[in-house]
Amino acid sequence: MDAGAWQWQLPPGFPPPLVPASNPMSEQKVALGRTLFFDTDLSATGQYSCASCHDPARAFTDGRTRALGATGQLHARNTPTLVNAAYAASLGWLEGGARTLEVQHRIPLLNDSPVEMGFPGGRDLEVIVDALASYVRTLIYADSAFDRYLYYGEDALDADAKAGLLLYLSPRTGCSDCHLGFNLSGPLVHALAPDAQPTFHDGVRAPTLRNVAVSAPYMHDGSITSLPEVIDFYAAGGRGAPIELAADERSALVAFLVSLTDRRWDIGDRK
C-alpha cells in the first residue's frame, strides 16, 4: 500500500465515508487541509480562518447566534458543526444546499453576500478546496457515553439518560423520526448508501444531535439558547402537534442529549 494512502480509523457502527473519485484521500492532502483550516491568509482581512467559525474547542461551532464573516458582516444562519459532516446527504441548513464537501467549501470561501471568508484568490482554488474537504471528511467522532453504552456494553448512562433514550425513541416524541441512524441526524450518505437523498422539514435540514450540549445556540437561526428550551419548543408543537411531557420527562430528554457529547468535549454533569 502507498505510504501516503489514507486509512480510515472508524468508530464501531460507522461505515466508510463516500469519497469522490475526483478527490481521493491521502495523508498529505489531509495534512495540508488541516494546515489550511487554521490559515488566516485564506480570508480577505488576513485575520480569519475556517476555525474562526468552526472552533475545534466548541465541537467545530462558534457559540454565536449567527455566523460572523471575516469583514464583520452577520450571516443569516447559525454555524453548523462539522463533526461527522462526511456523512451528510446535504450540507448547509436549507433545502437546495451543496451535496459534497468539495462544493460546500467554495461557498464560505467565495461568498460575497454576505462576505464569509472573502478568499482573495491568487492561488490554486481547486487544491485548497480539495485539501480542506479531505480534512473535514476526517472529523469523525463517536466516543460519547451513548456510544460506550450502545457499542461497548458499558453502563455509561445514568437512569435519567436511559429514560431519555427511551423517550427519544418513542413514537410519542417522534425525535428519532428526524434525527435517526448512527449520526442521529437526517439521511446519511456513505460507502454503503451512496445514493441516499436528503430530506428537509419546513425547508431546513435536521442536523446531527451529537455534541449538541456543547454547540448552543440552536436551530438554523440560533434562536434557542439552551437544551431545556429546545425541549419546551417541540413540546409546545414547534414543528407539529404538541407533545405532553412531564417535568421529569423533559429533564430525562436533556440528560440523554448531554450523553451524546464526545469525550473530547465532555461536559460532565452540566445540562
Wavefront OBJ file of the C-alpha trace (Angstrom):
o trace
v 0.000 0.000 0.000
v 1.171 3.516 -0.810
v 2.732 5.076 2.312
v 0.680 8.180 1.654
v -2.627 6.339 1.254
v -5.321 7.207 3.762
v -6.551 4.509 6.139
v -9.810 5.124 7.976
v -9.880 4.547 11.736
v -13.634 4.476 12.264
v -15.770 4.103 15.407
v -17.943 0.983 15.774
v -21.088 1.190 13.689
v -19.661 3.810 11.304
v -19.234 2.815 7.639
v -16.525 4.339 5.444
v -17.476 7.806 4.160
v -18.194 8.264 0.480
v -15.160 9.867 -1.196
v -15.406 11.436 -4.670
v -13.230 9.750 -7.275
v -12.030 13.214 -8.272
v -10.630 13.875 -4.789
v -9.156 10.671 -3.321
v -7.980 10.772 0.280
v -4.272 10.864 1.130
v -2.274 11.586 4.266
v -0.552 14.505 2.548
v -3.813 16.069 1.401
v -5.395 15.742 4.841
v -2.311 17.305 6.443
v -2.457 20.210 4.003
v -6.175 20.649 4.670
v -5.567 20.718 8.422
v -2.995 23.484 7.964
v -5.276 25.460 5.645
v -8.182 25.131 8.070
v -6.299 27.389 10.506
v -4.725 29.639 7.860
v -5.908 33.256 8.159
v -4.369 34.042 4.755
v -7.460 32.474 3.196
v -9.559 35.453 4.337
v -9.925 38.936 2.913
v -8.688 40.512 6.149
v -5.883 38.069 6.904
v -7.369 37.629 10.382
v -9.996 34.961 9.803
v -9.761 31.228 9.184
v -12.177 28.334 8.837
v -11.563 27.662 12.538
v -12.834 31.137 13.431
v -16.383 29.884 12.832
v -15.703 26.186 13.290
v -13.720 26.170 16.515
v -12.387 22.695 17.416
v -12.812 23.544 21.111
v -16.572 24.013 20.551
v -17.138 20.845 18.515
v -16.417 22.909 15.376
v -19.064 25.561 16.053
v -18.651 29.167 17.254
v -21.137 29.766 20.073
v -22.715 32.697 18.204
v -26.382 33.094 17.401
v -25.454 33.705 13.766
v -22.136 33.387 11.972
v -19.876 36.418 11.596
v -17.831 36.831 8.420
v -14.233 37.988 8.042
v -15.289 41.601 7.383
v -17.752 41.691 10.274
v -20.882 41.015 8.250
v -23.506 38.964 10.074
v -24.689 35.799 8.354
v -28.369 34.876 8.272
v -27.792 31.459 9.836
v -26.154 29.729 12.759
v -22.804 27.999 12.232
v -23.398 24.223 11.994
v -20.960 21.709 13.422
v -18.505 19.980 11.093
v -18.437 16.835 13.229
v -19.299 13.844 11.022
v -20.046 16.163 8.092
v -18.509 13.453 5.898
v -21.826 11.602 6.128
v -24.266 14.440 5.472
v -26.518 13.917 2.464
v -26.864 17.697 2.243
v -24.690 20.443 3.708
v -25.619 23.855 4.981
v -29.003 24.359 6.598
v -31.504 24.845 3.807
v -33.018 22.787 1.023
v -31.010 23.029 -2.165
v -27.680 23.141 -0.353
v -24.417 21.581 -1.505
v -24.262 17.804 -1.676
v -20.496 17.344 -1.304
v -17.845 18.893 0.908
v -15.968 19.991 -2.200
v -18.920 22.062 -3.407
v -19.708 23.297 0.101
v -16.226 24.691 0.739
v -16.484 27.059 -2.193
v -19.441 28.789 -0.520
v -17.729 30.220 2.590
v -14.520 30.849 0.666
v -16.093 32.791 -2.192
v -19.480 34.023 -0.960
v -19.813 37.814 -1.065
v -23.430 38.269 0.056
v -22.607 38.396 2.897
v -18.837 38.058 2.875
v -17.761 34.978 4.763
v -14.063 34.298 4.186
v -13.686 36.693 1.265
v -10.979 34.480 -0.227
v -8.617 36.861 -2.079
v -7.619 34.386 -4.795
v -4.265 34.279 -6.468
v -3.685 30.654 -5.555
v -4.938 27.309 -6.751
v -8.539 27.202 -5.561
v -9.017 23.543 -6.538
v -6.042 22.405 -4.470
v -7.258 24.383 -1.447
v -10.844 23.157 -1.714
v -9.843 19.523 -2.188
v -7.462 19.628 0.773
v -9.990 21.322 3.080
v -12.713 18.856 2.069
v -10.367 15.939 2.720
v -9.503 17.231 6.196
v -13.129 17.898 7.164
v -14.001 14.399 5.960
v -11.792 13.054 8.759
v -13.639 14.892 11.570
v -15.470 11.758 12.696
v -16.284 11.475 16.390
v -18.311 8.874 18.284
v -16.901 8.380 21.764
v -19.743 9.593 23.952
v -21.414 7.934 26.927
v -24.174 6.949 24.498
v -21.645 5.188 22.228
v -19.997 3.404 25.140
v -23.423 2.204 26.271
v -24.559 1.175 22.784
v -21.408 -0.294 21.240
v -19.228 -1.373 24.164
v -21.822 -2.577 26.638
v -20.612 -0.167 29.316
v -23.085 1.065 31.906
v -22.256 4.600 30.784
v -25.727 6.156 31.008
v -27.346 7.159 34.265
v -31.021 6.462 34.959
v -32.157 9.826 33.605
v -30.254 9.398 30.337
v -31.636 5.871 29.882
v -35.164 7.156 30.428
v -34.447 9.950 27.977
v -33.203 7.458 25.380
v -36.481 5.524 25.610
v -38.446 8.755 25.228
v -36.257 9.794 22.302
v -37.041 6.521 20.519
v -40.730 6.540 21.384
v -43.479 7.320 18.843
v -44.858 9.769 21.390
v -41.974 12.220 20.976
v -41.022 11.324 17.395
v -37.464 12.618 17.973
v -35.865 9.724 16.126
v -38.130 10.206 13.111
v -35.970 13.169 12.069
v -32.737 12.544 13.996
v -32.046 8.912 13.156
v -29.259 6.456 12.445
v -25.721 6.313 13.803
v -25.310 10.074 13.449
v -28.709 10.985 14.951
v -29.418 13.264 12.016
v -31.194 13.425 8.713
v -30.336 10.943 5.921
v -26.694 9.940 5.526
v -24.519 9.216 2.530
v -21.642 6.732 2.854
v -19.922 3.885 1.048
v -22.807 1.510 1.836
v -25.524 4.038 0.917
v -24.055 6.217 -1.825
v -27.396 7.327 -3.252
v -29.254 8.377 -0.097
v -31.317 11.509 -0.648
v -31.603 14.378 1.840
v -34.882 15.313 3.470
v -35.956 18.648 4.923
v -38.517 19.826 7.441
v -40.039 23.164 6.511
v -37.096 23.539 4.164
v -34.494 23.006 6.914
v -32.134 20.057 7.296
v -32.216 18.022 10.534
v -28.659 18.315 11.907
v -26.774 15.759 13.961
v -27.549 15.757 17.667
v -24.070 14.547 18.510
v -22.314 17.052 20.793
v -25.492 19.124 20.894
v -24.838 20.014 24.535
v -21.715 21.969 23.542
v -22.966 23.540 20.313
v -25.528 26.094 21.533
v -27.331 28.174 20.408
v -29.727 26.023 18.413
v -31.871 25.985 15.277
v -30.806 27.298 11.880
v -31.078 30.875 13.103
v -29.625 30.358 16.577
v -32.914 31.441 18.125
v -32.951 28.957 21.054
v -30.218 29.189 23.658
v -30.476 26.034 25.793
v -31.460 22.377 25.600
v -34.396 22.706 28.028
v -35.737 25.477 25.793
v -35.388 23.201 22.753
v -37.436 20.511 24.501
v -40.038 23.088 25.507
v -40.207 24.358 21.912
v -41.002 20.940 20.474
v -43.319 20.015 23.354
v -45.342 23.130 22.577
v -45.765 21.989 18.970
v -42.926 23.981 17.432
v -42.637 21.567 14.482
v -46.022 19.842 14.621
v -48.536 18.679 17.191
v -47.866 19.468 20.868
v -46.272 16.700 22.940
v -47.374 16.233 26.527
v -44.222 15.866 28.618
v -43.955 15.905 32.407
v -41.134 17.857 34.036
v -39.133 14.705 34.779
v -39.521 13.546 31.175
v -38.167 16.859 29.901
v -35.191 16.524 32.241
v -34.629 12.945 31.049
v -34.545 14.039 27.408
v -31.976 16.711 28.259
v -29.888 14.115 30.123
v -29.935 11.879 27.062
v -28.874 14.745 24.790
v -25.990 15.533 27.148
v -24.922 11.876 26.919
v -24.264 12.393 23.203
v -21.220 14.549 23.980
v -17.963 13.042 22.759
v -15.264 12.621 25.422
v -13.192 15.264 23.648
v -15.791 17.865 24.698
v -17.170 16.072 27.757
v -19.128 18.448 29.987
v -19.723 16.002 32.817
v -22.971 16.558 34.658
v -23.690 20.012 33.244
v -27.057 20.308 31.499
l 1 2 3 4 5 6 7 8 9 10 11 12 13 14 15 16 17 18 19 20 21 22 23 24 25 26 27 28 29 30 31 32 33 34 35 36 37 38 39 40 41 42 43 44 45 46 47 48 49 50 51 52 53 54 55 56 57 58 59 60 61 62 63 64 65 66 67 68 69 70 71 72 73 74 75 76 77 78 79 80 81 82 83 84 85 86 87 88 89 90 91 92 93 94 95 96 97 98 99 100 101 102 103 104 105 106 107 108 109 110 111 112 113 114 115 116 117 118 119 120 121 122 123 124 125 126 127 128 129 130 131 132 133 134 135 136 137 138 139 140 141 142 143 144 145 146 147 148 149 150 151 152 153 154 155 156 157 158 159 160 161 162 163 164 165 166 167 168 169 170 171 172 173 174 175 176 177 178 179 180 181 182 183 184 185 186 187 188 189 190 191 192 193 194 195 196 197 198 199 200 201 202 203 204 205 206 207 208 209 210 211 212 213 214 215 216 217 218 219 220 221 222 223 224 225 226 227 228 229 230 231 232 233 234 235 236 237 238 239 240 241 242 243 244 245 246 247 248 249 250 251 252 253 254 255 256 257 258 259 260 261 262 263 264 265 266 267 268 269 270 271
